[in-house]
Structure formats: C-alpha cells, structure tokens
Amino acid sequence: MAYDEKLAVRIRRAIGGNHGVSERKMFGGLCFLIRGNMACGVVGEELMVRVGPDGYDAALARKHARPMDFTGRPMKGMVYVAREGLRSSTALSGWVARGVDFARTFPPK
C-alpha cells in the first residue's frame, strides 16, 4: 500500500524537533518512532496515532478520528485521523504531539 508522501513530509516537520526520531515502514505505510517506540505514521492518506489505552476514548471523541482497524479489529490505543482533520499545521502538530507524548512513556529500545 502506498502512503501519502506529502503528509509524511508534514509529519517530519511537526516531529523534527524531537530527539531520537526514526522512520520505519510498517502497516503498509510509514511510521515515526521516538527512541524506537512508535508514535505516529501514515497509512494511505490517513494519520495513524498511538495514543495509548488511557488516551483512546478522548482521541476518538475528536472530530475526524476513528479506531485503527488495520487487522479488521480495532486496536485499542491506536487511532486513524482523516485528512479533513489534518488541514492545518496546528491540527496535525497536535495529533503528532499526542503520539510523541505517549511514545516517550516507554524506555528507549
């Protein structure tokens, strides 16, 4: 599956100031990791964000977010955000920050 390279570039800009950022192809798209722990990524034209179990319901309550159902079953703690919810840099940066904040709760790999 191809992923939206323009969205990947925007994510790189939003996540760029963080230490320990790396990229890895996963889930048929591109994932961004903080110290080896997944924070967010691009799958098709959508942003994928790892918000964790405690942030899951709050993330889903936001407009344009839906459960990540890559395997046919929702993955608790992971959400997709549709393009419409990422139009502004502020909106994208907010979602990316959620993923980065959660990834930082884990020790480096």
MARVEX-907166 format. One record per atom (N, C-alpha, C, O, CB): residue number from 1; residue in one letter; atom name; x, y, z. Coordinates in Angstrom, 2 decimals, padded with zeros to 5 digits, always signed. Glycine has a CB too. Layout:
% residues N
NUM a CA X Y Z
...
END
This chain:
% residues 109
1 m N +000.86 -001.18 +000.00
1 m CA +000.00 +000.00 +000.00
1 m C +000.90 +001.24 +000.00
1 m O +001.85 +001.35 +000.78
1 m CB -000.97 +000.00 +001.24
2 a N +000.58 +002.15 -000.86
2 a CA +001.32 +003.42 -000.91
2 a C +000.79 +004.34 +000.19
2 a O -000.34 +004.20 +000.66
2 a CB +001.19 +004.09 -002.31
3 y N +001.63 +005.29 +000.58
3 y CA +001.21 +006.25 +001.58
3 y C +001.41 +007.66 +001.03
3 y O +002.17 +007.88 +000.10
3 y CB +002.00 +006.06 +002.91
4 d N +000.71 +008.60 +001.63
4 d CA +000.73 +010.00 +001.20
4 d C +002.07 +010.63 +001.60
4 d O +002.29 +010.96 +002.77
4 d CB -000.46 +010.79 +001.82
5 e N +002.95 +010.79 +000.63
5 e CA +004.28 +011.34 +000.89
5 e C +004.21 +012.79 +001.36
5 e O +005.04 +013.22 +002.15
5 e CB +005.16 +011.24 -000.35
6 k N +003.23 +013.55 +000.88
6 k CA +003.09 +014.94 +001.33
6 k C +002.75 +015.00 +002.82
6 k O +003.25 +015.86 +003.54
6 k CB +002.00 +015.66 +000.51
7 l N +001.91 +014.08 +003.26
7 l CA +001.60 +014.02 +004.69
7 l C +002.84 +013.60 +005.47
7 l O +003.08 +014.12 +006.56
7 l CB +000.43 +013.04 +004.95
8 a N +003.62 +012.68 +004.94
8 a CA +004.85 +012.26 +005.62
8 a C +005.80 +013.45 +005.79
8 a O +006.44 +013.58 +006.83
8 a CB +005.54 +011.13 +004.83
9 v N +005.90 +014.29 +004.78
9 v CA +006.76 +015.48 +004.86
9 v C +006.26 +016.42 +005.95
9 v O +007.05 +016.98 +006.71
9 v CB +006.82 +016.22 +003.50
10 r N +004.95 +016.61 +006.02
10 r CA +004.37 +017.47 +007.04
10 r C +004.63 +016.91 +008.45
10 r O +004.92 +017.66 +009.38
10 r CB +002.86 +017.62 +006.81
11 i N +004.53 +015.59 +008.58
11 i CA +004.82 +014.96 +009.88
11 i C +006.28 +015.15 +010.24
11 i O +006.60 +015.45 +011.40
11 i CB +004.47 +013.45 +009.84
12 r N +007.17 +014.99 +009.27
12 r CA +008.60 +015.21 +009.54
12 r C +008.84 +016.61 +010.09
12 r O +009.65 +016.79 +011.00
12 r CB +009.43 +015.00 +008.26
13 r N +008.16 +017.59 +009.54
13 r CA +008.30 +018.97 +010.03
13 r C +007.77 +019.08 +011.46
13 r O +008.38 +019.73 +012.31
13 r CB +007.55 +019.95 +009.11
14 a N +006.63 +018.45 +011.72
14 a CA +006.00 +018.55 +013.05
14 a C +006.79 +017.81 +014.12
14 a O +006.81 +018.23 +015.28
14 a CB +004.58 +017.99 +013.00
15 i N +007.43 +016.73 +013.76
15 i CA +008.12 +015.88 +014.74
15 i C +009.61 +016.19 +014.81
15 i O +010.31 +015.71 +015.71
15 i CB +007.92 +014.40 +014.39
16 g N +010.10 +016.97 +013.87
16 g CA +011.53 +017.20 +013.70
16 g C +012.31 +017.69 +014.90
16 g O +013.49 +017.37 +015.01
16 g CB +011.71 +018.14 +012.65
17 g N +011.71 +018.44 +015.79
17 g CA +012.44 +018.98 +016.94
17 g C +012.65 +017.99 +018.06
17 g O +013.27 +018.32 +019.07
17 g CB +011.73 +020.16 +017.46
18 n N +012.15 +016.80 +017.93
18 n CA +012.27 +015.78 +018.98
18 n C +013.54 +014.96 +018.80
18 n O +013.97 +014.70 +017.68
18 n CB +011.05 +014.86 +018.97
19 h N +014.14 +014.56 +019.92
19 h CA +015.34 +013.73 +019.89
19 h C +014.95 +012.27 +019.70
19 h O +013.91 +011.82 +020.20
19 h CB +016.16 +013.90 +021.18
20 g N +015.78 +011.53 +018.99
20 g CA +015.57 +010.10 +018.84
20 g C +014.52 +009.72 +017.83
20 g O +013.94 +008.64 +017.94
20 g CB +015.21 +009.51 +020.13
21 v N +014.25 +010.58 +016.85
21 v CA +013.24 +010.28 +015.83
21 v C +013.84 +009.36 +014.77
21 v O +014.96 +009.58 +014.30
21 v CB +012.70 +011.59 +015.18
22 s N +013.10 +008.34 +014.40
22 s CA +013.47 +007.48 +013.27
22 s C +012.21 +007.10 +012.52
22 s O +011.09 +007.30 +013.00
22 s CB +014.24 +006.21 +013.76
23 e N +012.41 +006.55 +011.34
23 e CA +011.28 +006.15 +010.50
23 e C +011.43 +004.67 +010.14
23 e O +012.54 +004.16 +010.01
23 e CB +011.20 +007.02 +009.21
24 r N +010.29 +004.00 +010.00
24 r CA +010.29 +002.60 +009.62
24 r C +009.02 +002.30 +008.83
24 r O +007.94 +002.76 +009.19
24 r CB +010.39 +001.68 +010.87
25 k N +009.16 +001.55 +007.77
25 k CA +007.98 +001.13 +007.01
25 k C +007.28 +000.02 +007.79
25 k O +007.87 -001.02 +008.11
25 k CB +008.37 +000.64 +005.57
26 m N +006.02 +000.27 +008.09
26 m CA +005.19 -000.68 +008.86
26 m C +003.74 -000.49 +008.46
26 m O +003.37 +000.57 +007.95
26 m CB +005.38 -000.48 +010.40
27 f N +002.92 -001.49 +008.68
27 f CA +001.47 -001.41 +008.43
27 f C +001.16 -000.97 +007.01
27 f O +000.10 -000.40 +006.77
27 f CB +000.82 -000.44 +009.42
28 g N +002.05 -001.22 +006.06
28 g CA +001.83 -000.80 +004.69
28 g C +002.02 +000.69 +004.50
28 g O +001.62 +001.24 +003.47
28 g CB +000.45 -001.20 +004.25
29 g N +002.60 +001.35 +005.47
29 g CA +002.83 +002.79 +005.40
29 g C +004.17 +003.13 +006.01
29 g O +005.11 +002.34 +005.96
29 g CB +001.71 +003.55 +006.11
30 l N +004.24 +004.31 +006.58
30 l CA +005.48 +004.80 +007.19
30 l C +005.20 +005.20 +008.62
30 l O +004.29 +005.98 +008.88
30 l CB +006.07 +005.99 +006.38
31 c N +005.99 +004.67 +009.56
31 c CA +005.82 +005.00 +010.97
31 c C +006.98 +005.85 +011.46
31 c O +008.11 +005.73 +010.99
31 c CB +005.70 +003.72 +011.81
32 f N +006.67 +006.72 +012.41
32 f CA +007.67 +007.58 +013.04
32 f C +007.82 +007.10 +014.48
32 f O +006.84 +006.94 +015.20
32 f CB +007.25 +009.09 +012.98
33 l N +009.06 +006.88 +014.87
33 l CA +009.36 +006.35 +016.19
33 l C +010.16 +007.36 +016.99
33 l O +010.95 +008.13 +016.44
33 l CB +010.12 +005.02 +016.08
34 i N +009.95 +007.35 +018.29
34 i CA +010.72 +008.15 +019.22
34 i C +011.50 +007.17 +020.09
34 i O +010.90 +006.39 +020.83
34 i CB +009.80 +009.11 +020.09
35 r N +012.81 +007.21 +020.01
35 r CA +013.68 +006.31 +020.75
35 r C +013.28 +004.84 +020.56
35 r O +013.37 +004.04 +021.48
35 r CB +013.66 +006.66 +022.24
36 g N +012.85 +004.52 +019.33
36 g CA +012.48 +003.15 +018.99
36 g C +011.05 +002.77 +019.28
36 g O +010.66 +001.63 +019.02
36 g CB +013.36 +002.24 +019.71
37 n N +010.24 +003.68 +019.81
37 n CA +008.84 +003.40 +020.14
37 n C +007.93 +004.17 +019.19
37 n O +008.09 +005.38 +019.00
37 n CB +008.52 +003.77 +021.62
38 m N +006.97 +003.46 +018.60
38 m CA +006.09 +004.08 +017.62
38 m C +005.26 +005.20 +018.23
38 m O +004.68 +005.05 +019.31
38 m CB +005.18 +003.04 +017.00
39 a N +005.21 +006.33 +017.51
39 a CA +004.42 +007.48 +017.94
39 a C +003.25 +007.72 +016.98
39 a O +002.11 +007.90 +017.41
39 a CB +005.30 +008.74 +018.02
40 c N +003.55 +007.73 +015.67
40 c CA +002.53 +008.01 +014.68
40 c C +003.02 +007.52 +013.32
40 c O +004.13 +007.01 +013.20
40 c CB +002.18 +009.52 +014.63
41 g N +002.18 +007.69 +012.32
41 g CA +002.58 +007.28 +010.98
41 g C +001.55 +007.65 +009.94
41 g O +000.53 +008.28 +010.23
41 g CB +002.83 +005.80 +010.94
42 v N +001.83 +007.25 +008.72
42 v CA +000.95 +007.49 +007.60
42 v C +000.56 +006.13 +007.02
42 v O +001.43 +005.33 +006.69
42 v CB +001.62 +008.40 +006.51
43 v N -000.73 +005.89 +006.90
43 v CA -001.24 +004.69 +006.25
43 v C -002.23 +005.19 +005.19
43 v O -003.28 +005.74 +005.53
43 v CB -001.92 +003.69 +007.28
44 g N -001.89 +005.01 +003.93
44 g CA -002.71 +005.56 +002.86
44 g C -002.68 +007.08 +002.94
44 g O -001.63 +007.70 +002.85
44 g CB -004.16 +005.03 +002.94
45 e N -003.85 +007.66 +003.10
45 e CA -003.97 +009.12 +003.20
45 e C -004.29 +009.58 +004.62
45 e O -004.61 +010.75 +004.84
45 e CB -005.04 +009.63 +002.25
46 e N -004.22 +008.66 +005.57
46 e CA -004.60 +008.98 +006.94
46 e C -003.40 +008.98 +007.88
46 e O -002.40 +008.30 +007.65
46 e CB -005.64 +007.99 +007.44
47 l N -003.53 +009.77 +008.93
47 l CA -002.55 +009.76 +010.00
47 l C -002.94 +008.67 +010.98
47 l O -004.11 +008.52 +011.33
47 l CB -002.47 +011.16 +010.71
48 m N -001.96 +007.92 +011.41
48 m CA -002.16 +006.91 +012.44
48 m C -001.45 +007.44 +013.68
48 m O -000.30 +007.87 +013.60
48 m CB -001.59 +005.48 +012.00
49 v N -002.13 +007.42 +014.82
49 v CA -001.54 +007.96 +016.05
49 v C -001.68 +006.93 +017.16
49 v O -002.75 +006.37 +017.38
49 v CB -002.22 +009.30 +016.45
50 r N -000.58 +006.72 +017.86
50 r CA -000.60 +005.83 +019.03
50 r C -000.85 +006.71 +020.25
50 r O +000.03 +007.43 +020.71
50 r CB +000.77 +005.01 +019.17
51 v N -002.06 +006.63 +020.76
51 v CA -002.47 +007.48 +021.89
51 v C -002.49 +006.72 +023.21
51 v O -002.60 +007.34 +024.27
51 v CB -003.84 +008.07 +021.62
52 g N -002.40 +005.41 +023.17
52 g CA -002.41 +004.59 +024.37
52 g C -003.82 +004.32 +024.87
52 g O -004.75 +005.03 +024.50
52 g CB -001.62 +005.24 +025.46
53 p N -003.97 +003.31 +025.70
53 p CA -005.29 +002.94 +026.22
53 p C -005.96 +004.06 +027.00
53 p O -007.18 +004.24 +026.90
53 p CB -005.17 +001.72 +027.10
54 d N -005.19 +004.82 +027.78
54 d CA -005.80 +005.88 +028.60
54 d C -006.25 +007.08 +027.77
54 d O -007.16 +007.79 +028.17
54 d CB -004.81 +006.34 +029.65
55 g N -005.62 +007.32 +026.62
55 g CA -005.98 +008.45 +025.77
55 g C -006.90 +008.08 +024.62
55 g O -007.27 +008.94 +023.81
55 g CB -004.76 +009.07 +025.22
56 y N -007.27 +006.81 +024.55
56 y CA -008.03 +006.29 +023.42
56 y C -009.43 +006.91 +023.30
56 y O -009.78 +007.42 +022.23
56 y CB -008.17 +004.79 +023.54
57 d N -010.21 +006.89 +024.35
57 d CA -011.58 +007.42 +024.28
57 d C -011.59 +008.91 +023.98
57 d O -012.42 +009.39 +023.21
57 d CB -012.33 +007.14 +025.59
58 a N -010.69 +009.65 +024.59
58 a CA -010.61 +011.10 +024.34
58 a C -010.23 +011.37 +022.89
58 a O -010.76 +012.30 +022.27
58 a CB -009.59 +011.77 +025.28
59 a N -009.33 +010.58 +022.34
59 a CA -008.93 +010.75 +020.95
59 a C -010.09 +010.45 +020.02
59 a O -010.32 +011.18 +019.05
59 a CB -007.73 +009.85 +020.61
60 l N -010.83 +009.39 +020.30
60 l CA -011.97 +009.02 +019.45
60 l C -013.09 +010.04 +019.53
60 l O -013.89 +010.15 +018.60
60 l CB -012.50 +007.65 +019.85
61 a N -013.17 +010.78 +020.61
61 a CA -014.22 +011.79 +020.76
61 a C -013.96 +013.00 +019.86
61 a O -014.86 +013.82 +019.63
61 a CB -014.32 +012.24 +022.22
62 r N -012.75 +013.12 +019.35
62 r CA -012.39 +014.25 +018.48
62 r C -012.88 +014.00 +017.06
62 r O -012.91 +012.87 +016.58
62 r CB -010.87 +014.49 +018.49
63 k N -013.25 +015.07 +016.42
63 k CA -013.75 +015.01 +015.05
63 k C -012.67 +014.43 +014.13
63 k O -011.49 +014.74 +014.28
63 k CB -014.19 +016.41 +014.56
64 h N -013.07 +013.61 +013.19
64 h CA -012.23 +013.01 +012.15
64 h C -011.38 +011.84 +012.64
64 h O -010.59 +011.31 +011.86
64 h CB -011.34 +014.06 +011.56
65 a N -011.51 +011.44 +013.88
65 a CA -010.75 +010.30 +014.40
65 a C -011.63 +009.06 +014.41
65 a O -012.84 +009.15 +014.62
65 a CB -010.20 +010.59 +015.83
66 r N -011.02 +007.92 +014.17
66 r CA -011.73 +006.64 +014.23
66 r C -010.77 +005.56 +014.70
66 r O -009.55 +005.75 +014.65
66 r CB -012.35 +006.27 +012.84
67 p N -011.30 +004.44 +015.16
67 p CA -010.41 +003.37 +015.62
67 p C -009.51 +002.87 +014.50
67 p O -009.92 +002.81 +013.34
67 p CB -011.23 +002.21 +016.19
68 m N -008.30 +002.52 +014.84
68 m CA -007.42 +001.88 +013.87
68 m C -007.84 +000.43 +013.79
68 m O -007.75 -000.32 +014.77
68 m CB -005.90 +002.02 +014.27
69 d N -008.29 +000.04 +012.63
69 d CA -008.81 -001.31 +012.44
69 d C -008.06 -002.02 +011.32
69 d O -008.67 -002.67 +010.47
69 d CB -010.32 -001.28 +012.14
70 f N -006.76 -001.90 +011.32
70 f CA -005.90 -002.44 +010.28
70 f C -006.12 -003.93 +010.07
70 f O -006.10 -004.40 +008.93
70 f CB -004.45 -002.17 +010.63
71 t N -006.31 -004.67 +011.12
71 t CA -006.47 -006.12 +011.03
71 t C -007.93 -006.56 +010.95
71 t O -008.22 -007.76 +010.93
71 t CB -005.82 -006.78 +012.23
72 g N -008.86 -005.60 +010.89
72 g CA -010.27 -005.93 +010.91
72 g C -010.87 -005.80 +012.30
72 g O -012.09 -005.80 +012.46
72 g CB -010.49 -007.32 +010.39
73 r N -010.01 -005.68 +013.30
73 r CA -010.43 -005.45 +014.68
73 r C -009.80 -004.15 +015.15
73 r O -008.64 -003.89 +014.85
73 r CB -010.03 -006.64 +015.61
74 p N -010.54 -003.34 +015.89
74 p CA -009.95 -002.11 +016.42
74 p C -008.76 -002.41 +017.33
74 p O -008.80 -003.34 +018.14
74 p CB -011.00 -001.29 +017.18
75 m N -007.72 -001.63 +017.18
75 m CA -006.54 -001.77 +018.04
75 m C -006.63 -000.71 +019.12
75 m O -006.42 +000.48 +018.86
75 m CB -005.21 -001.63 +017.21
76 k N -006.95 -001.12 +020.32
76 k CA -007.10 -000.21 +021.45
76 k C -005.81 +000.60 +021.64
76 k O -004.72 +000.04 +021.73
76 k CB -007.45 -000.99 +022.76
77 g N -005.96 +001.91 +021.69
77 g CA -004.80 +002.78 +021.88
77 g C -004.24 +003.36 +020.59
77 g O -003.29 +004.14 +020.62
77 g CB -003.73 +002.03 +022.57
78 m N -004.83 +002.98 +019.45
78 m CA -004.39 +003.47 +018.14
78 m C -005.59 +004.05 +017.40
78 m O -006.67 +003.45 +017.40
78 m CB -003.71 +002.33 +017.31
79 v N -005.40 +005.21 +016.78
79 v CA -006.48 +005.82 +016.00
79 v C -005.98 +006.27 +014.63
79 v O -004.79 +006.53 +014.44
79 v CB -007.09 +007.02 +016.76
80 y N -006.90 +006.33 +013.71
80 y CA -006.67 +006.97 +012.42
80 y C -007.31 +008.34 +012.48
80 y O -008.36 +008.52 +013.10
80 y CB -007.25 +006.11 +011.24
81 v N -006.68 +009.31 +011.83
81 v CA -007.25 +010.65 +011.69
81 v C -007.35 +010.93 +010.21
81 v O -006.36 +010.87 +009.49
81 v CB -006.38 +011.74 +012.43
82 a N -008.56 +011.24 +009.74
82 a CA -008.81 +011.50 +008.33
82 a C -008.16 +012.81 +007.88
82 a O -007.90 +013.69 +008.69
82 a CB -010.32 +011.55 +008.05
83 r N -007.91 +012.91 +006.60
83 r CA -007.30 +014.11 +006.01
83 r C -007.98 +015.40 +006.45
83 r O -007.31 +016.40 +006.72
83 r CB -007.34 +014.02 +004.50
84 e N -009.30 +015.36 +006.52
84 e CA -010.05 +016.56 +006.87
84 e C -009.66 +017.10 +008.24
84 e O -009.77 +018.30 +008.49
84 e CB -011.55 +016.26 +006.84
85 g N -009.21 +016.25 +009.11
85 g CA -008.80 +016.66 +010.44
85 g C -007.36 +017.11 +010.54
85 g O -006.86 +017.40 +011.62
85 g CB -009.03 +015.55 +011.40
86 l N -006.68 +017.17 +009.38
86 l CA -005.25 +017.49 +009.36
86 l C -004.93 +018.68 +008.47
86 l O -003.78 +018.90 +008.11
86 l CB -004.46 +016.30 +008.92
87 r N -005.94 +019.43 +008.11
87 r CA -005.74 +020.51 +007.14
87 r C -004.77 +021.57 +007.63
87 r O -003.95 +022.07 +006.85
87 r CB -007.05 +021.16 +006.82
88 s N -004.85 +021.93 +008.90
88 s CA -003.95 +022.98 +009.40
88 s C -002.72 +022.35 +010.05
88 s O -002.75 +021.21 +010.51
88 s CB -004.69 +023.89 +010.43
89 s N -001.64 +023.11 +010.06
89 s CA -000.41 +022.66 +010.73
89 s C -000.65 +022.47 +012.22
89 s O -000.08 +021.57 +012.84
89 s CB +000.74 +023.66 +010.50
90 t N -001.49 +023.33 +012.79
90 t CA -001.79 +023.23 +014.23
90 t C -002.50 +021.92 +014.55
90 t O -002.17 +021.25 +015.53
90 t CB -002.67 +024.42 +014.67
91 a N -003.46 +021.55 +013.71
91 a CA -004.19 +020.30 +013.94
91 a C -003.26 +019.10 +013.83
91 a O -003.27 +018.22 +014.68
91 a CB -005.36 +020.16 +012.94
92 l N -002.44 +019.08 +012.78
92 l CA -001.51 +017.97 +012.60
92 l C -000.52 +017.91 +013.76
92 l O -000.27 +016.84 +014.31
92 l CB -000.77 +018.11 +011.26
93 s N +000.05 +019.05 +014.12
93 s CA +001.02 +019.09 +015.21
93 s C +000.43 +018.59 +016.53
93 s O +001.11 +017.92 +017.31
93 s CB +001.55 +020.50 +015.39
94 g N -000.84 +018.92 +016.77
94 g CA -001.49 +018.45 +017.99
94 g C -001.60 +016.93 +018.04
94 g O -001.35 +016.32 +019.08
94 g CB -002.87 +019.06 +018.11
95 w N -001.97 +016.34 +016.92
95 w CA -002.06 +014.88 +016.87
95 w C -000.69 +014.23 +017.00
95 w O -000.52 +013.26 +017.73
95 w CB -002.73 +014.43 +015.57
96 v N +000.29 +014.78 +016.28
96 v CA +001.64 +014.24 +016.36
96 v C +002.17 +014.33 +017.80
96 v O +002.80 +013.39 +018.29
96 v CB +002.59 +014.99 +015.39
97 a N +001.91 +015.43 +018.46
97 a CA +002.34 +015.60 +019.85
97 a C +001.73 +014.54 +020.76
97 a O +002.40 +014.05 +021.68
97 a CB +001.97 +017.00 +020.36
98 r N +000.47 +014.19 +020.52
98 r CA -000.15 +013.12 +021.32
98 r C +000.63 +011.82 +021.19
98 r O +000.92 +011.15 +022.17
98 r CB -001.62 +012.90 +020.90
99 g N +000.97 +011.49 +019.95
99 g CA +001.73 +010.26 +019.71
99 g C +003.12 +010.31 +020.32
99 g O +003.57 +009.33 +020.91
99 g CB +001.83 +010.01 +018.24
100 v N +003.79 +011.44 +020.17
100 v CA +005.13 +011.60 +020.73
100 v C +005.09 +011.50 +022.25
100 v O +005.91 +010.82 +022.86
100 v CB +005.74 +012.96 +020.31
101 d N +004.12 +012.17 +022.85
101 d CA +004.00 +012.13 +024.31
101 d C +003.80 +010.70 +024.81
101 d O +004.39 +010.30 +025.81
101 d CB +002.83 +013.00 +024.78
102 f N +002.97 +009.93 +024.10
102 f CA +002.75 +008.55 +024.53
102 f C +004.02 +007.71 +024.32
102 f O +004.39 +006.92 +025.19
102 f CB +001.56 +007.93 +023.77
103 a N +004.67 +007.87 +023.18
103 a CA +005.88 +007.09 +022.90
103 a C +006.97 +007.36 +023.94
103 a O +007.76 +006.47 +024.26
103 a CB +006.42 +007.41 +021.49
104 r N +007.01 +008.56 +024.47
104 r CA +008.03 +008.92 +025.47
104 r C +007.78 +008.25 +026.82
104 r O +008.65 +008.29 +027.69
104 r CB +008.07 +010.42 +025.65
105 t N +006.62 +007.64 +027.02
105 t CA +006.34 +006.96 +028.29
105 t C +007.08 +005.64 +028.40
105 t O +007.12 +005.03 +029.47
105 t CB +004.85 +006.72 +028.44
106 f N +007.68 +005.19 +027.29
106 f CA +008.40 +003.93 +027.26
106 f C +009.90 +004.18 +027.29
106 f O +010.37 +005.21 +026.81
106 f CB +008.01 +003.12 +026.02
107 p N +010.66 +003.24 +027.85
107 p CA +012.12 +003.38 +027.81
107 p C +012.62 +003.21 +026.36
107 p O +011.95 +002.58 +025.55
107 p CB +012.80 +002.33 +028.76
108 p N +013.77 +003.77 +026.05
108 p CA +014.34 +003.60 +024.71
108 p C +014.55 +002.12 +024.39
108 p O +014.86 +001.32 +025.28
108 p CB +015.66 +004.36 +024.57
109 k N +014.39 +001.78 +023.13
109 k CA +014.65 +000.39 +022.69
109 k C +016.06 +000.30 +022.17
109 k O +016.50 -000.77 +021.75
109 k CB +013.62 -000.06 +021.59
END
